Amino acid sequence: MSGQPGGLSKAERSEQSSMTCREAILRTLKQAGRPLNASEIAEAINVARSYVRADGRPLPAYQVYAVAYQSEELFEIEQGRIRATDLARADPKVTVVPQQKGQRLIIGIAGEHFVAAELSKQGWIVALTSKGAASVDILAKLYRHGRPLSIKVKTRTNVHQYAWRVGAPADPLDCDFYVFVDLQDEGKRPLYFVVSTSEVVRLWRNQQIRTEDIRRFSDDWNQLYMAAERQRAES
């Protein structure tokens, strides 16, 4: 024992008190060796005092969940449990700096352009919407068809292999399809999962759409053709 309160030396306590909440969550998950829910993580951090709030109050579970949700380069949330990403587990030091908003925006734009290129290659007339000006990312129609299909694009990099972060799903009346894009490693063709919005609403859990739930929709572009033909028949 070091003779200090809690069995920690002054240097150890100084190291802990300088941790950010993200770092404390990562350390807790690493020590546990398994996913934990927000309440379990908060309790462990409060007991170890690995992170101390500025107001001195105990760390609440909702703050743990909020930090994990906002730090998607570090954490994944599945069925209410939080786990460290593959990158975080491999080397937590690499991940304490969160991905910049600009980087996420670039990744999102890249996914939209990949989807637009794929659709154009298949004969669709494609228009990308302006950022922030529409609730969808792409409008696509076939020659001599009526209303274009509206498409939202969600893109991830190879850091996130288990799910896509998705806010509240769009209304199926406003958006016809989602295309989930996995950019994979550099030099590899992106993976595409074409899913109707109504199916996204059904599968959405914990702010996520999981890969295992939509794997069957891989490269299922035929759904778009079928939807366009239905619209044409009904018009």
Protein Blocks (a to p, Z undefined) as FASTA:
>chain_A
ZZighhiafklmmmmmmpcfklmmmmmmmmnopacdfklmmmmmmmnopaccfklpacdf
klmmmmmmmmmmlbcceehiacddfklmmommlmmpccdfklmmmmmmmmmmmmmmmmmm
nopacddddehiacbfbdcddehiacddddddddddfklmmbccddddddfklpmbdcdd
debjghiacddddddfklmmmmpgghiacfklmmmmgoilklmmmmmmmmmmmZZ
